[in-house]
Amino acid sequence: MRGKARVFLTFDVEDPVTPLSDDAVLWLAAMLRERGVPAAFFLTGDKARALVRRKRLDVFEALRTHDIGYHTNHHSTHPTVAEYLEPHDWAGGVAEVVARERSGADLIRELTGRRLCGFATPGTSWGPQIPGALTGLDIPAHLHSFSRTGGGHNPHWYAGTLCFARSEAVGPVEDILPDPLRFAALLEELPGLLERAARSEDGVLHLYVGHPTIFVNREFWDGINYAAGRNPDPEAPIRAPEPRPVAQTRTMLDNLAHLVDVVRACPSAEFVGFGEVVADRRRAPVLHAGWFGRALAEAAAGPGIATTSRVLSPAQLLYAMCREVLGHDVERDGPVPEVHGPVDRPDGTVATGAPARVGRDRLLELAADVCRAGDATGALPVLARATGGVAVPVASLYRSLLDLTADGAAGVRALRSPPESVPLVEAPELPEVGDEISEHFARRVRRWLHRPDLDVDELTRLTRAQTWTLRATAAA
């Protein structure tokens, strides 16, 4: 066993409709505080404004011992995140996220007096520009991301932000708490989940409890008011969800308290705050002597484009290899800057411009083109270009440069002194997990929350492209 599983709890606090849902936040925060267990509560801007209107500043006070996160400004109000990102390219989408979300994030910071610990995806409304924009919002992490490395790493880096995969969370636990049989099954399964987390490379387990509103309501406030792209009639009262019987609310709260106590008593687990996990995993990996050579050897050992390095994403590795070809000392330069995957659309010259081999001079030009794009835009080009009409897909250049390398320092020397002629190999356009992530997103985003005619083709393309930015995290 590597150590104890580090278990963190999260809630999405989003219901601006039901006053009793305000009390549910108080009950949950108090129950956990009494047990010395931290949790992360992700609030929407609409919920924060509703609490102010209802003079429920006691809710903000109750959350002061817990982490505070952000769950979008308007959640299910149309246009939702995916809907407002629909018409945008990468840069336009990043700017749109910052413009639409800044006021909500600033309001919650002002009302709580706290730095936000992360941004939680609202339902299935997501786009890769969300993690791409979080630096501009001063938010350090992204929860419920559709990204994952393919190597079982949670958390991981994607689009320049520390991300936690929604597919790796246990829950929502709220679905299980009212059902005696399902709750008993969860308690039976829990020791195994904790043991596996303790033995895993990452050592974390995300218990996604769910939504305080579901502790007092049978249905979601937004499902009955915002489905299929429709906003409520502003002249009519907004519909309130069907309330849950008081006895069932009590059962859910008691069962959650029991679940927390079981985890607390487990010798292979400990509760930690989400903010603590984020701070730990955002620390830069220690770069011991020879780190670049080891990164090259790790990437070259497998086929395709590897995403499980704890030091460099594939995009960073290609940028670093190109700098080495151009005569820079990457190891001496230190940490490689974040580099995004190709954000521009292919222009149709992939098949006609790529030769079977390039000479050393052309290789230097290709490397210079990659570095020029990375420095100017922060992203890889779709094609690396050289004189004479040479246009090489970046995935082909990535594998071709890796094929020049050998283990350790020999690989670095091969990049610094390439042969007179270098073969260009065909390679998959993306990491293997790219199609899995984009297909999962495209399937789930077409659910009740969005307009039936929502076009996610561009969001899906950008989602695939940013799998070039995937890498695992290193615990401090």
DRENDO-1510 file (C-alpha; in Angstrom, 1 decimal, always signed):
<recs>
REC; n; res; u; v; w
REC; 1; MET; +0.0; +0.0; +0.0 .
REC; 2; ARG; +1.3; +3.4; -0.9 .
REC; 3; GLY; -0.4; +5.2; +1.9 .
REC; 4; LYS; -3.9; +6.3; +2.8 .
REC; 5; ALA; -6.5; +7.2; +0.2 .
REC; 6; ARG; -7.1; +10.9; +0.3 .
REC; 7; VAL; -10.9; +11.3; +0.1 .
REC; 8; PHE; -12.5; +14.6; -0.9 .
REC; 9; LEU; -16.3; +15.4; -0.9 .
REC; 10; THR; -18.0; +17.8; -3.3 .
REC; 11; PHE; -21.4; +19.4; -3.7 .
REC; 12; ASP; -23.0; +21.5; -6.5 .
REC; 13; VAL; -25.0; +24.3; -4.9 .
REC; 14; GLU; -27.2; +25.6; -7.7 .
REC; 15; ASP; -30.9; +25.8; -6.9 .
REC; 16; PRO; -32.1; +29.5; -6.8 .
REC; 17; VAL; -35.8; +28.5; -6.8 .
REC; 18; THR; -36.3; +26.6; -3.5 .
REC; 19; PRO; -35.7; +28.4; -0.2 .
REC; 20; LEU; -35.6; +25.1; +1.6 .
REC; 21; SER; -32.5; +24.2; -0.4 .
REC; 22; ASP; -30.7; +27.0; +1.4 .
REC; 23; ASP; -31.3; +25.2; +4.7 .
REC; 24; ALA; -30.1; +21.9; +3.1 .
REC; 25; VAL; -26.7; +23.6; +2.6 .
REC; 26; LEU; -26.6; +24.6; +6.3 .
REC; 27; TRP; -27.5; +21.1; +7.4 .
REC; 28; LEU; -24.8; +19.5; +5.3 .
REC; 29; ALA; -22.1; +22.0; +6.2 .
REC; 30; ALA; -22.9; +21.7; +9.9 .
REC; 31; MET; -22.9; +17.9; +9.9 .
REC; 32; LEU; -19.5; +17.7; +8.2 .
REC; 33; ARG; -18.1; +20.5; +10.4 .
REC; 34; GLU; -19.1; +18.6; +13.6 .
REC; 35; ARG; -17.2; +15.6; +12.3 .
REC; 36; GLY; -14.1; +17.7; +11.3 .
REC; 37; VAL; -14.6; +16.7; +7.7 .
REC; 38; PRO; -13.9; +19.4; +5.0 .
REC; 39; ALA; -16.0; +19.5; +1.8 .
REC; 40; ALA; -16.1; +21.7; -1.3 .
REC; 41; PHE; -19.3; +23.5; -2.1 .
REC; 42; PHE; -19.5; +24.8; -5.7 .
REC; 43; LEU; -21.9; +27.7; -6.0 .
REC; 44; THR; -23.6; +29.3; -9.0 .
REC; 45; GLY; -23.8; +33.1; -9.4 .
REC; 46; ASP; -27.6; +32.7; -9.5 .
REC; 47; LYS; -27.6; +30.8; -6.2 .
REC; 48; ALA; -25.4; +33.5; -4.6 .
REC; 49; ARG; -27.8; +36.2; -5.8 .
REC; 50; ALA; -30.8; +34.3; -4.5 .
REC; 51; LEU; -29.2; +33.9; -1.1 .
REC; 52; VAL; -28.6; +37.7; -1.0 .
REC; 53; ARG; -32.2; +38.4; -2.0 .
REC; 54; ARG; -33.5; +36.0; +0.6 .
REC; 55; LYS; -31.2; +37.5; +3.2 .
REC; 56; ARG; -29.5; +34.1; +3.8 .
REC; 57; LEU; -26.0; +35.4; +4.5 .
REC; 58; ASP; -25.9; +32.7; +7.2 .
REC; 59; VAL; -25.4; +30.2; +4.4 .
REC; 60; PHE; -22.1; +31.9; +3.4 .
REC; 61; GLU; -21.1; +32.0; +7.1 .
REC; 62; ALA; -21.7; +28.2; +7.4 .
REC; 63; LEU; -19.5; +27.5; +4.5 .
REC; 64; ARG; -16.5; +29.4; +5.8 .
REC; 65; THR; -14.9; +26.2; +7.2 .
REC; 66; HIS; -15.2; +24.5; +3.8 .
REC; 67; ASP; -13.8; +25.1; +0.4 .
REC; 68; ILE; -15.8; +27.3; -2.0 .
REC; 69; GLY; -15.9; +26.6; -5.7 .
REC; 70; TYR; -17.6; +28.1; -8.7 .
REC; 71; HIS; -20.4; +26.3; -10.7 .
REC; 72; THR; -21.0; +28.9; -13.5 .
REC; 73; ASN; -22.9; +32.1; -13.4 .
REC; 74; HIS; -26.3; +31.0; -14.6 .
REC; 75; HIS; -26.0; +27.1; -14.9 .
REC; 76; SER; -29.1; +26.1; -16.9 .
REC; 77; THR; -30.3; +29.5; -18.2 .
REC; 78; HIS; -29.9; +29.6; -22.0 .
REC; 79; PRO; -27.5; +30.0; -23.5 .
REC; 80; THR; -25.7; +27.4; -21.4 .
REC; 81; VAL; -21.9; +26.9; -21.5 .
REC; 82; ALA; -22.0; +24.6; -24.5 .
REC; 83; GLU; -24.6; +26.9; -26.2 .
REC; 84; TYR; -22.6; +30.1; -25.8 .
REC; 85; LEU; -19.4; +28.3; -26.9 .
REC; 86; GLU; -21.1; +26.8; -30.0 .
REC; 87; PRO; -20.2; +29.7; -32.5 .
REC; 88; HIS; -16.7; +30.2; -31.3 .
REC; 89; ASP; -13.2; +29.0; -32.2 .
REC; 90; TRP; -10.6; +28.4; -29.5 .
REC; 91; ALA; -9.5; +32.0; -28.8 .
REC; 92; GLY; -13.1; +33.3; -29.1 .
REC; 93; GLY; -14.4; +30.6; -26.8 .
REC; 94; VAL; -11.8; +31.3; -24.1 .
REC; 95; ALA; -12.6; +35.0; -24.2 .
REC; 96; GLU; -16.3; +34.3; -24.1 .
REC; 97; VAL; -15.9; +32.1; -21.0 .
REC; 98; VAL; -14.0; +34.8; -19.2 .
REC; 99; ALA; -16.5; +37.5; -20.2 .
REC; 100; ARG; -19.6; +35.5; -19.2 .
REC; 101; GLU; -18.2; +34.0; -16.0 .
REC; 102; ARG; -16.1; +36.7; -14.4 .
REC; 103; SER; -19.0; +38.5; -12.7 .
REC; 104; GLY; -20.4; +35.4; -11.0 .
REC; 105; ALA; -16.9; +34.3; -9.9 .
REC; 106; ASP; -16.1; +37.7; -8.5 .
REC; 107; LEU; -19.5; +37.9; -6.6 .
REC; 108; ILE; -18.9; +34.6; -4.9 .
REC; 109; ARG; -15.4; +35.6; -3.9 .
REC; 110; GLU; -16.8; +38.9; -2.5 .
REC; 111; LEU; -19.6; +37.2; -0.6 .
REC; 112; THR; -17.4; +34.5; +0.9 .
REC; 113; GLY; -14.1; +36.3; +1.3 .
REC; 114; ARG; -12.4; +33.2; -0.2 .
REC; 115; ARG; -10.4; +32.2; -3.2 .
REC; 116; LEU; -12.3; +29.8; -5.4 .
REC; 117; CYS; -10.9; +26.3; -5.3 .
REC; 118; GLY; -12.2; +25.2; -8.7 .
REC; 119; PHE; -14.8; +25.4; -11.4 .
REC; 120; ALA; -17.3; +22.6; -11.6 .
REC; 121; THR; -19.0; +21.7; -15.0 .
REC; 122; PRO; -22.8; +22.3; -14.9 .
REC; 123; GLY; -24.4; +19.1; -15.9 .
REC; 124; THR; -23.3; +18.1; -19.4 .
REC; 125; SER; -22.6; +21.6; -20.5 .
REC; 126; TRP; -18.9; +21.8; -21.2 .
REC; 127; GLY; -16.3; +22.7; -23.7 .
REC; 128; PRO; -12.5; +22.5; -23.7 .
REC; 129; GLN; -12.3; +26.3; -23.6 .
REC; 130; ILE; -13.5; +26.1; -19.9 .
REC; 131; PRO; -10.2; +24.7; -18.6 .
REC; 132; GLY; -8.4; +26.8; -21.2 .
REC; 133; ALA; -10.0; +30.0; -19.6 .
REC; 134; LEU; -9.6; +29.3; -15.9 .
REC; 135; THR; -6.2; +31.1; -15.6 .
REC; 136; GLY; -8.0; +34.2; -16.8 .
REC; 137; LEU; -10.6; +33.8; -14.1 .
REC; 138; ASP; -8.0; +33.1; -11.3 .
REC; 139; ILE; -9.5; +29.6; -10.7 .
REC; 140; PRO; -6.9; +26.9; -10.1 .
REC; 141; ALA; -8.7; +23.7; -11.1 .
REC; 142; HIS; -11.6; +22.1; -13.1 .
REC; 143; LEU; -14.0; +19.5; -11.6 .
REC; 144; HIS; -16.3; +17.2; -13.6 .
REC; 145; SER; -14.1; +17.5; -16.7 .
REC; 146; PHE; -14.8; +15.3; -19.7 .
REC; 147; SER; -11.0; +14.9; -20.1 .
REC; 148; ARG; -8.9; +12.0; -18.8 .
REC; 149; THR; -5.5; +10.7; -19.7 .
REC; 150; GLY; -6.4; +7.1; -20.7 .
REC; 151; GLY; -3.9; +5.9; -18.0 .
REC; 152; GLY; -6.3; +6.1; -15.1 .
REC; 153; HIS; -4.8; +9.3; -13.7 .
REC; 154; ASN; -7.1; +11.5; -11.7 .
REC; 155; PRO; -6.3; +14.4; -11.4 .
REC; 156; HIS; -4.5; +15.3; -14.6 .
REC; 157; TRP; -3.6; +18.3; -16.7 .
REC; 158; TYR; -5.7; +19.3; -19.8 .
REC; 159; ALA; -5.8; +22.5; -21.8 .
REC; 160; GLY; -3.3; +24.0; -19.3 .
REC; 161; THR; -5.5; +23.4; -16.2 .
REC; 162; LEU; -5.5; +20.8; -13.4 .
REC; 163; CYS; -8.6; +18.7; -14.1 .
REC; 164; PHE; -10.6; +16.0; -12.3 .
REC; 165; ALA; -12.4; +13.6; -14.5 .
REC; 166; ARG; -16.2; +13.3; -13.9 .
REC; 167; SER; -15.8; +9.6; -15.0 .
REC; 168; GLU; -13.5; +8.9; -12.1 .
REC; 169; ALA; -15.8; +10.2; -9.3 .
REC; 170; VAL; -17.9; +8.0; -7.1 .
REC; 171; GLY; -21.5; +9.3; -7.2 .
REC; 172; PRO; -23.6; +11.2; -7.2 .
REC; 173; VAL; -24.1; +9.6; -3.9 .
REC; 174; GLU; -27.5; +11.4; -3.5 .
REC; 175; ASP; -29.1; +8.9; -5.8 .
REC; 176; ILE; -28.2; +6.1; -3.3 .
REC; 177; LEU; -28.9; +7.7; +0.0 .
REC; 178; PRO; -32.7; +7.2; +0.1 .
REC; 179; ASP; -32.6; +3.6; -1.0 .
REC; 180; PRO; -31.8; +1.1; +1.8 .
REC; 181; LEU; -30.6; -1.7; -0.6 .
REC; 182; ARG; -28.4; +0.6; -2.7 .
REC; 183; PHE; -27.0; +2.3; +0.3 .
REC; 184; ALA; -26.1; -1.1; +1.9 .
REC; 185; ALA; -24.4; -2.1; -1.4 .
REC; 186; LEU; -22.4; +1.1; -1.4 .
REC; 187; LEU; -21.2; +0.5; +2.2 .
REC; 188; GLU; -20.2; -3.0; +1.2 .
REC; 189; GLU; -18.3; -1.7; -1.8 .
REC; 190; LEU; -16.6; +1.2; +0.0 .
REC; 191; PRO; -13.7; -0.6; +1.7 .
REC; 192; GLY; -12.6; -1.9; -1.7 .
REC; 193; LEU; -12.8; +1.5; -3.3 .
REC; 194; LEU; -10.7; +3.0; -0.5 .
REC; 195; GLU; -8.1; +0.2; -0.7 .
REC; 196; ARG; -7.8; +0.6; -4.5 .
REC; 197; ALA; -7.5; +4.4; -4.1 .
REC; 198; ALA; -4.8; +3.9; -1.4 .
REC; 199; ARG; -2.8; +1.6; -3.7 .
REC; 200; SER; -3.2; +3.7; -6.8 .
REC; 201; GLU; -0.5; +6.0; -8.2 .
REC; 202; ASP; -2.7; +9.1; -7.5 .
REC; 203; GLY; -4.1; +8.1; -4.2 .
REC; 204; VAL; -7.3; +10.2; -4.3 .
REC; 205; LEU; -10.9; +9.3; -4.2 .
REC; 206; HIS; -13.6; +11.8; -5.2 .
REC; 207; LEU; -16.9; +11.2; -3.4 .
REC; 208; TYR; -19.4; +13.4; -5.3 .
REC; 209; VAL; -22.3; +13.7; -2.9 .
REC; 210; GLY; -24.4; +15.7; -5.4 .
REC; 211; HIS; -26.8; +18.6; -4.8 .
REC; 212; PRO; -28.2; +20.0; -1.5 .
REC; 213; THR; -31.5; +20.7; -3.4 .
REC; 214; ILE; -32.0; +16.9; -3.9 .
REC; 215; PHE; -32.0; +16.4; -0.1 .
REC; 216; VAL; -35.2; +18.4; +0.0 .
REC; 217; ASN; -36.7; +17.9; -3.5 .
REC; 218; ARG; -37.6; +14.9; -5.5 .
REC; 219; GLU; -36.6; +16.5; -8.8 .
REC; 220; PHE; -34.2; +19.2; -10.2 .
REC; 221; TRP; -35.3; +22.8; -10.3 .
REC; 222; ASP; -33.9; +23.2; -13.8 .
REC; 223; GLY; -35.2; +20.0; -15.4 .
REC; 224; ILE; -38.8; +21.3; -15.1 .
REC; 225; ASN; -38.0; +24.9; -16.1 .
REC; 226; TYR; -35.1; +24.9; -18.6 .
REC; 227; ALA; -35.3; +21.7; -20.7 .
REC; 228; ALA; -34.7; +21.6; -24.4 .
REC; 229; GLY; -33.3; +25.0; -24.8 .
REC; 230; ARG; -36.3; +26.9; -23.3 .
REC; 231; ASN; -36.1; +29.6; -20.6 .
REC; 232; PRO; -39.1; +30.1; -18.4 .
REC; 233; ASP; -41.7; +32.8; -19.3 .
REC; 234; PRO; -40.5; +35.9; -17.4 .
REC; 235; GLU; -44.2; +36.9; -16.9 .
REC; 236; ALA; -45.1; +33.6; -15.2 .
REC; 237; PRO; -44.0; +32.2; -11.8 .
REC; 238; ILE; -41.1; +29.8; -12.1 .
REC; 239; ARG; -42.1; +26.2; -11.3 .
REC; 240; ALA; -40.9; +24.8; -8.0 .
REC; 241; PRO; -39.8; +21.2; -7.9 .
REC; 242; GLU; -41.8; +18.6; -6.0 .
REC; 243; PRO; -40.7; +18.5; -2.3 .
REC; 244; ARG; -39.3; +15.4; -0.7 .
REC; 245; PRO; -41.0; +14.0; +2.4 .
REC; 246; VAL; -39.3; +15.3; +5.6 .
REC; 247; ALA; -38.7; +11.7; +6.8 .
REC; 248; GLN; -36.9; +10.9; +3.6 .
REC; 249; THR; -34.7; +14.0; +3.9 .
REC; 250; ARG; -33.8; +12.8; +7.4 .
REC; 251; THR; -32.9; +9.4; +6.1 .
REC; 252; MET; -30.6; +10.9; +3.5 .
REC; 253; LEU; -28.8; +13.1; +6.0 .
REC; 254; ASP; -28.5; +10.3; +8.5 .
REC; 255; ASN; -27.1; +7.9; +5.8 .
REC; 256; LEU; -24.6; +10.5; +4.6 .
REC; 257; ALA; -23.4; +11.0; +8.2 .
REC; 258; HIS; -23.1; +7.2; +8.5 .
REC; 259; LEU; -21.1; +7.0; +5.3 .
REC; 260; VAL; -18.8; +9.8; +6.5 .
REC; 261; ASP; -18.2; +8.0; +9.8 .
REC; 262; VAL; -17.4; +4.7; +8.0 .
REC; 263; VAL; -14.7; +6.5; +5.9 .
REC; 264; ARG; -13.4; +8.2; +9.0 .
REC; 265; ALA; -13.0; +4.9; +10.7 .
REC; 266; CYS; -11.2; +3.2; +7.8 .
REC; 267; PRO; -7.5; +2.9; +8.5 .
REC; 268; SER; -6.7; +3.2; +4.8 .
REC; 269; ALA; -8.4; +6.5; +4.2 .
REC; 270; GLU; -8.4; +10.1; +5.4 .
REC; 271; PHE; -10.6; +13.1; +4.4 .
REC; 272; VAL; -8.9; +16.0; +2.9 .
REC; 273; GLY; -10.1; +19.3; +1.5 .
REC; 274; PHE; -10.4; +19.6; -2.3 .
REC; 275; GLY; -8.3; +22.8; -2.1 .
REC; 276; GLU; -5.6; +20.8; -0.4 .
REC; 277; VAL; -5.5; +18.3; -3.2 .
REC; 278; VAL; -5.5; +21.1; -5.8 .
REC; 279; ALA; -2.6; +22.8; -4.0 .
REC; 280; ASP; -0.6; +19.6; -3.8 .
REC; 281; ARG; -1.1; +18.6; -7.4 .
REC; 282; ARG; -0.5; +22.1; -8.9 .
REC; 283; ARG; +3.1; +22.1; -7.7 .
REC; 284; ALA; +5.6; +21.7; -10.6 .
REC; 285; PRO; +7.3; +18.3; -10.8 .
REC; 286; VAL; +10.9; +18.2; -9.5 .
REC; 287; LEU; +13.2; +18.1; -12.5 .
REC; 288; HIS; +16.2; +16.0; -11.6 .
REC; 289; ALA; +19.2; +15.9; -13.8 .
REC; 290; GLY; +18.5; +14.0; -17.0 .
REC; 291; TRP; +14.7; +14.6; -16.9 .
REC; 292; PHE; +14.4; +15.5; -20.5 .
REC; 293; GLY; +16.1; +12.3; -21.7 .
REC; 294; ARG; +13.9; +10.3; -19.4 .
REC; 295; ALA; +10.8; +12.0; -20.8 .
REC; 296; LEU; +11.9; +11.2; -24.3 .
REC; 297; ALA; +12.5; +7.6; -23.5 .
REC; 298; GLU; +9.1; +7.3; -21.8 .
REC; 299; ALA; +7.3; +8.7; -24.8 .
REC; 300; ALA; +9.3; +6.7; -27.3 .
REC; 301; ALA; +8.7; +3.4; -25.5 .
REC; 302; GLY; +5.1; +3.1; -26.6 .
REC; 303; PRO; +3.2; +3.6; -29.9 .
REC; 304; GLY; +1.3; +6.7; -30.8 .
REC; 305; ILE; +1.2; +9.8; -28.6 .
REC; 306; ALA; +1.6; +9.1; -24.9 .
REC; 307; THR; -0.4; +11.1; -22.3 .
REC; 308; THR; +0.7; +9.7; -19.0 .
REC; 309; SER; +4.0; +11.6; -18.4 .
REC; 310; ARG; +4.1; +13.5; -15.2 .
REC; 311; VAL; +6.5; +16.0; -16.7 .
REC; 312; LEU; +5.5; +16.9; -20.2 .
REC; 313; SER; +2.3; +16.7; -22.3 .
REC; 314; PRO; +2.7; +15.6; -25.9 .
REC; 315; ALA; +2.4; +19.2; -27.0 .
REC; 316; GLN; +5.1; +20.3; -24.6 .
REC; 317; LEU; +7.3; +17.4; -25.6 .
REC; 318; LEU; +7.1; +18.3; -29.3 .
REC; 319; TYR; +7.8; +21.9; -28.6 .
REC; 320; ALA; +10.8; +20.9; -26.4 .
REC; 321; MET; +12.1; +18.5; -29.1 .
REC; 322; CYS; +11.9; +21.3; -31.7 .
REC; 323; ARG; +13.8; +23.7; -29.4 .
REC; 324; GLU; +16.5; +21.1; -28.9 .
REC; 325; VAL; +16.8; +20.6; -32.7 .
REC; 326; LEU; +17.3; +24.4; -33.0 .
REC; 327; GLY; +20.2; +24.3; -30.6 .
REC; 328; HIS; +18.6; +25.1; -27.2 .
REC; 329; ASP; +19.4; +23.2; -24.1 .
REC; 330; VAL; +16.0; +22.2; -22.8 .
REC; 331; GLU; +17.2; +20.7; -19.6 .
REC; 332; ARG; +19.1; +23.8; -18.7 .
REC; 333; ASP; +16.2; +26.1; -19.7 .
REC; 334; GLY; +14.0; +24.3; -17.0 .
REC; 335; PRO; +10.2; +23.8; -17.1 .
REC; 336; VAL; +8.6; +23.9; -20.5 .
REC; 337; PRO; +5.8; +26.3; -20.9 .
REC; 338; GLU; +2.2; +25.1; -21.5 .
REC; 339; VAL; +1.5; +24.5; -25.1 .
REC; 340; HIS; -2.1; +23.8; -26.4 .
REC; 341; GLY; -3.0; +21.4; -29.1 .
REC; 342; PRO; -3.7; +22.6; -32.7 .
REC; 343; VAL; -6.5; +25.1; -32.5 .
REC; 344; ASP; -6.8; +25.9; -36.2 .
REC; 345; ARG; -8.7; +23.8; -38.7 .
REC; 346; PRO; -6.7; +21.7; -41.2 .
REC; 347; ASP; -6.5; +23.5; -44.6 .
REC; 348; GLY; -6.5; +20.5; -46.8 .
REC; 349; THR; -2.7; +20.4; -47.6 .
REC; 350; VAL; -1.8; +17.5; -45.3 .
REC; 351; ALA; -1.8; +14.8; -48.0 .
REC; 352; THR; -0.1; +16.8; -50.7 .
REC; 353; GLY; +2.7; +18.5; -48.8 .
REC; 354; ALA; +4.3; +15.8; -46.6 .
REC; 355; PRO; +7.3; +14.1; -48.2 .
REC; 356; ALA; +8.7; +10.7; -47.1 .
REC; 357; ARG; +12.0; +12.2; -45.9 .
REC; 358; VAL; +13.4; +15.7; -45.1 .
REC; 359; GLY; +16.9; +16.9; -45.1 .
REC; 360; ARG; +18.5; +18.5; -42.0 .
REC; 361; ASP; +17.9; +22.1; -43.3 .
REC; 362; ARG; +14.2; +21.4; -43.8 .
REC; 363; LEU; +14.0; +19.7; -40.4 .
REC; 364; LEU; +15.3; +22.9; -38.8 .
REC; 365; GLU; +12.7; +24.9; -40.7 .
REC; 366; LEU; +9.9; +22.6; -39.5 .
REC; 367; ALA; +11.2; +22.8; -35.9 .
REC; 368; ALA; +11.4; +26.6; -36.2 .
REC; 369; ASP; +7.8; +26.7; -37.4 .
REC; 370; VAL; +6.5; +24.7; -34.5 .
REC; 371; CYS; +8.4; +26.9; -32.0 .
REC; 372; ARG; +7.2; +30.1; -33.7 .
REC; 373; ALA; +3.6; +29.0; -33.5 .
REC; 374; GLY; +4.0; +27.9; -29.9 .
REC; 375; ASP; +5.7; +31.2; -28.9 .
REC; 376; ALA; +3.2; +33.4; -30.8 .
REC; 377; THR; -0.1; +31.6; -30.1 .
REC; 378; GLY; +0.6; +29.2; -27.2 .
REC; 379; ALA; -0.6; +26.3; -29.5 .
REC; 380; LEU; +0.9; +23.9; -32.0 .
REC; 381; PRO; +0.2; +24.5; -35.6 .
REC; 382; VAL; -1.9; +21.9; -37.5 .
REC; 383; LEU; +1.0; +21.5; -40.0 .
REC; 384; ALA; +4.7; +22.3; -39.6 .
REC; 385; ARG; +5.8; +24.1; -42.7 .
REC; 386; ALA; +9.1; +24.5; -44.5 .
REC; 387; THR; +10.3; +26.0; -47.8 .
REC; 388; GLY; +9.5; +24.1; -51.0 .
REC; 389; GLY; +5.9; +23.5; -50.1 .
REC; 390; VAL; +6.7; +21.0; -47.3 .
REC; 391; ALA; +3.8; +20.7; -44.9 .
REC; 392; VAL; +4.1; +18.0; -42.2 .
REC; 393; PRO; +1.3; +17.0; -39.7 .
REC; 394; VAL; +2.6; +17.7; -36.2 .
REC; 395; ALA; +1.8; +14.1; -35.2 .
REC; 396; SER; +4.1; +12.8; -37.9 .
REC; 397; LEU; +6.9; +15.3; -36.8 .
REC; 398; TYR; +6.4; +14.2; -33.2 .
REC; 399; ARG; +6.9; +10.5; -33.9 .
REC; 400; SER; +9.7; +11.2; -36.4 .
REC; 401; LEU; +11.7; +13.1; -33.8 .
REC; 402; LEU; +11.1; +10.5; -31.2 .
REC; 403; ASP; +12.4; +7.8; -33.6 .
REC; 404; LEU; +15.7; +9.7; -33.6 .
REC; 405; THR; +16.1; +9.4; -29.9 .
REC; 406; ALA; +17.4; +6.6; -27.7 .
REC; 407; ASP; +17.3; +6.1; -24.0 .
REC; 408; GLY; +18.7; +8.9; -21.8 .
REC; 409; ALA; +21.3; +11.4; -23.0 .
REC; 410; ALA; +21.7; +9.6; -26.3 .
REC; 411; GLY; +18.2; +10.8; -27.3 .
REC; 412; VAL; +19.0; +14.4; -26.5 .
REC; 413; ARG; +22.3; +14.2; -28.6 .
REC; 414; ALA; +20.3; +12.8; -31.5 .
REC; 415; LEU; +18.0; +15.8; -31.5 .
REC; 416; ARG; +20.9; +18.2; -31.3 .
REC; 417; SER; +22.8; +16.6; -34.2 .
REC; 418; PRO; +20.2; +15.0; -36.5 .
REC; 419; PRO; +21.4; +13.1; -39.6 .
REC; 420; GLU; +21.5; +14.6; -43.1 .
REC; 421; SER; +18.2; +13.0; -44.0 .
REC; 422; VAL; +15.3; +12.1; -41.6 .
REC; 423; PRO; +12.4; +9.8; -42.5 .
REC; 424; LEU; +9.0; +11.1; -41.7 .
REC; 425; VAL; +6.7; +8.4; -40.3 .
REC; 426; GLU; +3.0; +8.3; -40.5 .
REC; 427; ALA; +1.4; +8.6; -37.1 .
REC; 428; PRO; -2.1; +8.8; -35.5 .
REC; 429; GLU; -3.3; +12.4; -35.4 .
REC; 430; LEU; -4.1; +12.3; -31.7 .
REC; 431; PRO; -3.5; +10.4; -28.5 .
REC; 432; GLU; -5.5; +7.2; -28.5 .
REC; 433; VAL; -7.8; +8.5; -25.8 .
REC; 434; GLY; -8.7; +11.5; -28.0 .
REC; 435; ASP; -11.6; +9.8; -29.8 .
REC; 436; GLU; -12.9; +8.3; -26.5 .
REC; 437; ILE; -13.0; +11.6; -24.8 .
REC; 438; SER; -14.6; +13.5; -27.7 .
REC; 439; GLU; -17.2; +10.7; -28.4 .
REC; 440; HIS; -18.2; +10.6; -24.7 .
REC; 441; PHE; -18.6; +14.4; -24.7 .
REC; 442; ALA; -20.6; +14.6; -27.9 .
REC; 443; ARG; -22.9; +11.8; -26.8 .
REC; 444; ARG; -23.6; +13.2; -23.3 .
REC; 445; VAL; -23.9; +16.9; -24.3 .
REC; 446; ARG; -27.0; +16.1; -26.5 .
REC; 447; ARG; -29.2; +15.6; -23.5 .
REC; 448; TRP; -32.2; +17.5; -22.1 .
REC; 449; LEU; -30.3; +20.6; -20.9 .
REC; 450; HIS; -29.5; +21.9; -24.4 .
REC; 451; ARG; -31.3; +23.0; -27.6 .
REC; 452; PRO; -32.1; +20.0; -29.7 .
REC; 453; ASP; -30.3; +21.6; -32.7 .
REC; 454; LEU; -27.1; +22.3; -30.7 .
REC; 455; ASP; -24.2; +21.8; -33.1 .
REC; 456; VAL; -21.2; +20.5; -31.2 .
REC; 457; ASP; -18.9; +19.6; -34.1 .
REC; 458; GLU; -16.5; +22.4; -33.4 .
REC; 459; LEU; -16.5; +21.8; -29.7 .
REC; 460; THR; -15.8; +18.1; -30.4 .
REC; 461; ARG; -12.9; +18.9; -32.7 .
REC; 462; LEU; -11.3; +21.2; -30.2 .
REC; 463; THR; -11.9; +18.6; -27.5 .
REC; 464; ARG; -10.0; +16.1; -29.5 .
REC; 465; ALA; -7.2; +18.6; -30.4 .
REC; 466; GLN; -6.6; +19.5; -26.8 .
REC; 467; THR; -5.8; +15.9; -25.9 .
REC; 468; TRP; -2.3; +16.9; -27.0 .
REC; 469; THR; -2.2; +18.8; -23.6 .
REC; 470; LEU; -2.9; +15.7; -21.4 .
REC; 471; ARG; -0.4; +14.7; -18.8 .
REC; 472; ALA; -0.6; +13.1; -15.3 .
REC; 473; THR; +0.1; +15.0; -12.2 .
REC; 474; ALA; +2.9; +14.5; -9.6 .
REC; 475; ALA; +2.1; +14.6; -5.9 .
REC; 476; ALA; +4.4; +16.7; -3.8 .
</recs>
